[in-house]
Amino acid sequence: MPFSLPAGGRRLAVLASALAVALSAAGLTGAPASAADPAASFGPPPPQNPVTAANGAATMHGDSASSGTTPYPGPGTAAVTYSRAALASACPTVVVGSDGYVVALCTTIFGQTPTVHLLDPATGADLASLALPKGSLFGGVYAYLDHADRLVVVDGNNDLVRIGHQRTGSSWTLRIDQRTPLGNAVPAGDNIVGLTPAWDGRVWFATSGGVIGTVDTGTGAVRSISTGEGVQNSISTVPGRTAVATDHALYLLSAAPDGTPVVDWRAPYDRGPARKPGQLSWGTGTTPSFFGPGNGTEYVTIVDNAAPHGNLLVYRAAGGPEPICRVPVLTQYARSGTEDAVIASGRSVFVTNTYGYPYPALPEGAPASEPSSANFDGGLSRIDVNAQGTGCEVVWNSKVKSAALPRLSLADGKIYTVSVTGPTGSAGLNTFAQYHHAVLDPATGVQLSSSYLGIGLVYNPLQMRGTAAPDGTLYQGTETGVVRISKR
């Protein structure tokens, strides 16, 4: 049943095999830089992809540009009501269709089986589920909702499938409406990591082994190239451009007339001396994000893995491999790093610190981290590109300890996340840590409100991103299901 509470009070599916607990903390260091306008609005949003559901609720990161924004308001800072769909699964991708129904791509705790769930928008209850063939341990993480409200995902057989839902009487079912084999484009032992559509309807994909390709689901034609570099995060598209970050470089690509990927430019970055604790691979932990003050596509950004602090790198999408800025972020701590995609909107980028975050499992073959462990301090930084587009500066540093991947609402001008307090070591997160629905002011980094949700693994969001529905309800994937948060 829902609980009413007063205000104040990678995200990766393999992580489903752990336990957690918490209490929520906030703090702020530094002040807005003089060049920044703390009252400035954010946006514009990236252009609407014609073959996805509406921006904000079409992908894990909101849209095919991976902006981390939503055009919908969140629950706000007043009292909230919440309920939980207990799915015995970690649910990294939660999307919402034009019919209002919520679709979640989850991975079961026992067996790590990718499973699609259809949730009731009125209550958050599980209406139907569909298990998919299991592939790689990290399969079933990234997916998107198409313009017909079908979830597009690659299953364990390396088939790209479109999963629709329908109602018969009082019962709902999930079904595979279309299946397109990727064939030999995915080498034996490799697996799809990133998936996003282009404006012409082709679907771009990237594998953990560094294959980048496109598939035309109308003709079945698959075209691909190999970078020879690993990919551990999702990929992003805007009109005419696709961005892929490998464990060595950021790639900006376009497609030849037959769909073959063409590398427009490649930008190597500092991948650091080793994998950092709180990251899942050696290299960037961020999905590339497009943003900009004109049409939302001028820039593309990632955070590198430099030591002791990662650098925000911002490039002109239509430019070349030289960044317009390289700025150390999360410098309120001695060391920092991130496994989270950024929020990128207008001229602003928001970066979350996951250094030391104790993920309960790692990808197979992940190298040892240096150091082997560290305290999880949390924290966020805001960095703005200057008006001339020639450089960047840090606007604020916050000590809010975010256990989720935050999202910025362009409707109400607030950042929404789940914060954590209490013991945040590997045992603490799974036992006594407490989790809170937290709202931040993007102009200053100050926490505006905090509403207690719960304790332990049931509410641990595992650095996954919440999704706002058009009515302002927020759906947050957790280690064991999906939490539905709305105004009281």
C-alpha positions in Angstrom: 0.0 0.0 0.0 1.2 3.6 -0.5 2.9 5.5 2.3 2.4 9.2 2.9 5.4 11.1 4.2 6.1 14.8 4.9 8.7 16.6 2.9 12.0 17.0 4.7 11.8 13.7 6.1 25.4 1.2 -14.0 22.5 1.3 -13.0 23.6 -2.1 -14.5 21.3 -5.0 -14.2 24.0 -7.4 -13.0 24.1 -5.5 -9.8 20.9 -7.3 -8.9 22.6 -9.8 -6.7 23.3 -7.5 -3.7 21.8 -6.1 -0.4 21.6 -2.4 0.9 20.6 0.3 3.7 20.7 4.3 4.3 19.9 7.8 5.8 20.1 11.0 3.5 22.8 13.7 3.6 23.2 17.1 2.1 25.8 19.8 2.0 27.4 22.5 -0.2 30.9 23.7 -0.8 31.9 26.6 -2.9 29.7 29.4 -4.3 28.3 30.2 -7.8 31.1 31.4 -10.1 30.7 35.1 -10.8 30.3 34.5 -14.5 27.4 32.2 -14.0 23.8 33.4 -13.7 22.2 31.2 -10.9 18.7 32.3 -12.1 19.3 31.3 -15.7 16.9 28.8 -17.2 18.1 25.5 -18.7 17.5 24.1 -22.1 16.6 23.9 -24.8 15.9 20.2 -24.8 17.4 18.1 -27.6 15.2 17.6 -30.7 12.5 15.0 -30.5 13.6 11.8 -32.2 10.8 10.9 -34.6 11.1 7.1 -34.0 11.2 7.2 -30.2 8.5 7.9 -27.5 8.4 11.5 -26.2 11.6 13.0 -24.9 12.0 12.6 -21.2 10.6 9.1 -20.9 11.9 7.3 -24.0 15.3 6.0 -22.7 17.2 5.5 -19.5 18.7 8.9 -20.0 15.5 10.5 -21.2 16.1 10.9 -24.9 18.3 9.6 -27.7 20.7 12.5 -27.0 21.2 11.2 -23.4 20.6 14.7 -22.0 19.4 13.5 -18.6 16.6 16.0 -18.7 12.8 15.7 -18.8 10.2 18.2 -20.1 7.8 17.0 -17.3 7.7 18.3 -13.7 8.7 16.0 -10.9 6.9 15.5 -7.6 8.3 18.8 -6.2 9.3 19.7 -2.7 6.0 19.1 -0.9 4.9 15.9 0.8 5.1 12.8 -1.3 3.3 9.4 -1.5 5.2 6.3 -2.6 4.6 2.7 -3.3 6.9 -0.1 -4.5 6.6 -2.8 -7.2 8.5 -5.7 -5.7 9.9 -7.5 -8.8 12.9 -9.4 -7.3 14.9 -7.6 -10.0 17.2 -4.6 -10.6 15.4 -2.3 -13.0 17.8 0.1 -14.8 15.5 1.2 -17.6 12.1 2.6 -16.9 10.2 4.3 -19.7 6.7 5.7 -20.2 4.6 5.5 -23.4 2.0 7.8 -24.9 -0.7 5.7 -23.4 0.7 6.4 -19.9 1.8 2.8 -19.2 5.2 2.2 -17.6 7.6 -0.3 -19.2 10.6 -1.5 -17.1 13.5 -3.6 -18.3 14.9 -5.5 -15.3 17.2 -8.3 -14.5 16.2 -10.9 -12.0 18.2 -11.3 -8.8 18.3 -15.0 -9.2 19.5 -16.1 -12.6 20.1 -12.6 -14.0 17.4 -13.1 -16.6 16.4 -9.9 -18.6 12.7 -9.4 -18.0 10.3 -6.8 -19.3 7.5 -5.6 -16.9 4.4 -3.5 -17.7 3.4 -1.4 -14.7 0.0 0.2 -13.9 0.4 4.0 -14.0 -2.3 4.5 -11.3 -0.7 2.2 -8.7 2.7 1.1 -10.0 1.6 -2.6 -9.8 3.0 -5.2 -12.1 0.5 -6.0 -14.8 2.5 -8.4 -17.1 6.0 -9.6 -17.6 8.0 -11.2 -20.4 11.4 -13.0 -19.8 13.9 -12.7 -22.6 16.7 -15.1 -23.6 19.7 -14.5 -21.4 23.0 -13.6 -23.0 25.9 -11.8 -21.4 25.7 -11.0 -17.7 25.5 -7.3 -18.6 22.8 -7.8 -21.3 19.4 -6.3 -20.9 20.5 -2.9 -19.5 20.0 -0.3 -22.3 16.8 -0.1 -24.3 14.4 2.5 -25.6 10.7 2.9 -26.3 9.8 3.6 -29.9 7.1 5.8 -31.3 4.6 3.0 -31.1 5.2 2.4 -27.4 7.2 -0.8 -28.1 10.4 -1.5 -26.1 13.4 -2.0 -28.4 16.1 -4.3 -26.9 18.6 -6.9 -28.0 18.0 -10.3 -26.4 20.5 -13.0 -25.5 20.3 -14.5 -29.0 21.5 -11.2 -30.5 18.1 -10.5 -32.0 16.8 -6.9 -31.9 13.2 -7.2 -30.8 10.3 -4.8 -30.4 8.1 -5.7 -27.5 4.5 -4.3 -27.5 1.7 -4.6 -24.9 -2.0 -5.2 -25.3 -5.1 -5.6 -23.2 -7.6 -8.4 -23.6 -10.5 -7.9 -21.2 -9.0 -7.3 -17.8 -5.6 -9.0 -18.6 -2.5 -7.5 -20.1 0.2 -9.3 -22.2 3.6 -8.4 -23.5 4.5 -9.7 -26.9 7.3 -9.6 -29.4 6.0 -7.6 -32.4 9.2 -7.7 -34.5 12.5 -9.6 -34.5 15.6 -8.7 -36.5 18.7 -11.0 -36.2 22.0 -9.1 -36.0 23.8 -12.2 -37.3 27.6 -12.2 -37.6 27.8 -8.5 -36.7 28.1 -9.5 -33.1 31.1 -11.9 -32.7 30.9 -15.0 -30.6 31.3 -14.2 -27.0 30.6 -10.5 -27.6 27.3 -8.7 -26.6 25.4 -5.5 -27.3 25.9 -2.7 -24.8 24.5 0.4 -26.4 21.3 0.8 -28.5 19.7 4.0 -29.9 17.9 4.9 -33.1 18.9 7.4 -35.8 16.4 9.9 -37.3 16.1 7.7 -40.5 14.8 4.8 -38.5 18.0 2.7 -38.5 19.1 1.5 -35.1 22.6 2.0 -34.0 24.3 -0.5 -31.7 27.7 -1.0 -30.0 29.1 -4.1 -28.4 31.4 -4.5 -25.4 34.1 -5.7 -27.8 34.0 -2.4 -29.7 31.8 -3.2 -32.8 29.7 -0.3 -33.9 26.9 -0.9 -36.3 23.5 -0.1 -37.7 20.5 -2.3 -38.5 17.6 -1.5 -40.8 14.7 -3.4 -39.2 12.7 -3.0 -42.4 15.1 -4.8 -44.7 17.2 -6.7 -42.1 20.4 -5.1 -43.4 23.2 -4.9 -40.8 26.4 -2.8 -41.4 29.2 -2.5 -38.9 32.8 -1.6 -38.2 35.2 -2.5 -35.4 37.2 -0.1 -33.2 39.1 -2.7 -31.3 38.3 -0.9 -28.1 35.9 -1.8 -25.4 32.5 -0.2 -24.9 30.8 -0.3 -21.5 28.2 2.5 -21.7 25.2 3.4 -23.9 25.4 5.5 -27.1 23.6 8.6 -28.2 22.1 10.1 -31.4 21.0 13.5 -32.7 20.1 14.3 -36.3 23.0 13.0 -38.5 25.3 12.2 -35.6 26.0 9.3 -33.3 28.4 9.4 -30.3 30.1 6.3 -28.8 32.6 6.4 -25.9 35.0 3.5 -25.8 37.5 2.8 -23.0 40.0 4.8 -24.9 38.3 7.5 -26.9 35.1 9.4 -27.9 33.9 8.7 -31.4 31.6 10.9 -33.4 30.0 9.0 -36.3 27.6 9.3 -39.2 26.3 6.7 -41.6 27.0 6.1 -45.3 24.0 5.7 -47.6 24.0 1.9 -47.0 24.2 2.4 -43.2 27.9 1.6 -42.8 29.2 3.7 -39.8 31.7 6.4 -40.8 34.0 7.9 -38.1 33.9 11.6 -38.4 36.4 12.1 -35.6 38.0 10.3 -32.8 39.1 12.0 -29.6 41.4 10.0 -27.2 41.0 10.9 -23.5 43.0 10.3 -20.3 41.8 6.9 -19.2 43.8 7.1 -16.0 46.3 4.6 -14.5 43.6 2.0 -13.6 39.9 1.4 -12.9 38.8 3.5 -10.0 36.7 2.1 -7.1 33.1 3.0 -7.8 33.5 2.5 -11.5 32.7 -0.7 -13.5 35.4 -0.5 -16.1 38.8 1.1 -16.9 37.9 4.2 -18.8 35.1 6.7 -18.9 32.0 5.7 -17.0 29.8 8.2 -18.9 27.4 7.8 -21.8 28.1 10.6 -24.3 25.6 13.4 -23.9 24.6 16.0 -26.6 23.5 19.5 -25.5 23.7 23.1 -26.4 22.1 26.5 -26.0 20.9 26.8 -29.6 19.2 23.6 -30.7 20.4 21.2 -28.0 23.0 19.4 -30.2 26.0 21.8 -30.6 28.1 20.1 -28.0 28.9 16.5 -26.9 30.5 15.7 -23.6 32.0 12.9 -21.4 34.0 12.7 -18.2 37.4 11.0 -18.5 39.1 8.8 -15.9 42.1 11.0 -15.0 43.6 10.8 -11.6 43.0 12.1 -9.0 40.0 13.8 -10.5 38.1 13.1 -13.7 37.9 15.9 -16.2 34.7 17.1 -18.0 35.5 17.2 -21.7 33.3 19.2 -24.0 33.6 19.1 -27.8 31.8 20.8 -30.7 29.9 18.1 -32.4 30.5 19.7 -35.8 34.1 20.4 -34.9 36.9 18.0 -34.3 38.7 16.0 -31.7 40.0 18.9 -29.7 37.9 19.7 -26.7 36.8 23.3 -26.1 37.4 22.6 -22.4 39.0 20.1 -20.1 37.9 20.9 -16.5 38.6 18.8 -13.3 35.3 18.1 -11.6 34.2 17.0 -8.1 37.3 18.6 -6.6 35.7 19.0 -3.2 37.2 15.6 -2.5 40.8 14.4 -2.6 39.8 11.9 -5.4 36.8 11.5 -7.6 35.3 9.7 -10.5 32.0 8.8 -12.0 30.1 5.8 -13.4 27.1 8.0 -14.1 26.0 9.8 -17.3 25.9 13.5 -16.8 23.0 15.9 -17.1 23.6 18.2 -20.0 21.3 21.1 -20.9 21.8 24.6 -22.4 25.3 25.6 -21.4 25.3 23.5 -18.2 26.6 20.1 -17.3 26.0 18.3 -13.9 28.4 15.5 -12.9 27.7 13.0 -10.1 30.5 11.5 -8.0 30.5 7.7 -7.6 34.1 7.3 -6.4 34.1 4.5 -3.9 30.5 3.5 -4.5 30.4 -0.3 -3.6 28.8 -2.0 -6.5 27.9 -5.5 -5.5 29.2 -7.1 -8.7 31.5 -6.2 -11.5 31.6 -7.1 -15.2 33.4 -10.3 -16.0 37.1 -9.6 -16.6 37.0 -6.2 -15.0 40.5 -5.3 -13.8 41.3 -4.6 -10.2 40.7 -1.1 -9.0 43.4 1.2 -7.6 43.0 1.6 -4.7 41.1 -1.6 -4.0 38.4 0.3 -2.1 37.5 3.8 -0.9 34.9 5.7 1.0 31.8 6.7 -0.9 31.5 10.5 -0.5 29.0 11.3 -3.1 28.7 14.9 -4.3 27.8 16.7 -7.5 29.4 19.5 -9.6 27.9 22.0 -12.1 30.1 23.2 -14.9 29.0 25.8 -17.5 30.3 26.4 -21.0 30.9 30.2 -21.5 28.7 32.2 -23.8 31.4 32.3 -26.5 31.7 28.5 -26.5 35.5 28.7 -25.9 35.8 27.4 -22.4 34.1 26.2 -19.2 34.2 26.9 -15.4 32.9 25.2 -12.3 29.7 27.0 -11.0 29.2 25.0 -7.8 30.2 21.9 -5.9 27.7 20.1 -3.7 28.2 17.4 -1.0 24.7 15.8 -1.5 25.3 12.1 -1.4 23.4 10.8 -4.5 22.8 7.1 -4.7 20.9 7.5 -7.9 21.6 9.1 -11.3 19.9 12.5 -11.0 17.5 14.0 -13.6 16.8 17.7 -14.4 13.2 18.8 -14.9 13.0 21.6 -17.5 9.4 22.1 -16.5 9.9 22.9 -12.8 13.6 23.7 -12.8 14.6 21.1 -10.2 17.0 18.2 -10.0 15.6 14.9 -8.7 17.6 12.1 -7.2 17.7 9.6 -4.3 20.1 10.5 -1.6 21.6 8.2 1.0 22.7 8.6 4.7 24.1 6.2 7.2 26.6 3.5 6.5 27.6 3.5 2.8 30.1 0.7 2.7 29.2 -2.5 0.8 27.5 -4.0 3.9 25.9 -0.7 5.0 24.2 0.0 1.7 22.6 -3.4 1.9 21.5 -3.3 5.5 21.2 0.0 7.4 21.6 2.8 4.9 18.5 5.0 4.5 17.2 6.4 1.2 15.4 9.6 0.5 13.6 11.3 -2.4 15.8 14.4 -2.7 15.2 17.6 -4.6 18.1 20.0 -5.5 18.3 23.6 -6.8 20.3 23.4 -10.1 21.2 27.1 -9.7 23.1 26.6 -6.4 23.4 22.9 -5.7 21.5 23.3 -2.4 19.2 20.5 -1.4 15.6 21.9 -1.2 13.8 18.9 0.4 14.3 15.3 1.5 11.6 12.7 2.0 12.4 9.4 3.6 11.7 6.3 1.4 13.1 3.3 3.2 16.0 1.3 4.3 18.3 -1.3 2.8 18.4 -3.2 -0.5 14.7 -2.7 -1.1 15.2 1.0 -1.8 18.8 1.0 -3.0 18.8 2.7 -6.5 22.2 1.4 -7.5 23.1 4.6 -9.3 20.1 4.1 -11.7 18.1 7.0 -13.1 14.5 7.8 -12.2 12.0 8.7 -15.0 9.2 11.3 -14.7 5.8 10.7 -16.3 3.8 13.5 -17.8 1.7 13.7 -14.7 4.7 14.4 -12.5 5.0 10.9 -11.0 8.6 9.7 -10.7 9.5 6.1 -11.2 12.8 5.0 -9.7 14.4 1.7 -10.4 16.0 0.0 -7.5 17.9 -3.2 -6.6 14.6 -5.1 -6.2 12.0 -3.4 -8.3 10.5 0.1 -9.0 9.4 2.8 -6.6 6.6 5.1 -7.6 6.8 8.6 -6.1 4.1 11.2 -6.5 2.7 14.3 -4.8 0.7 13.5 -1.7 
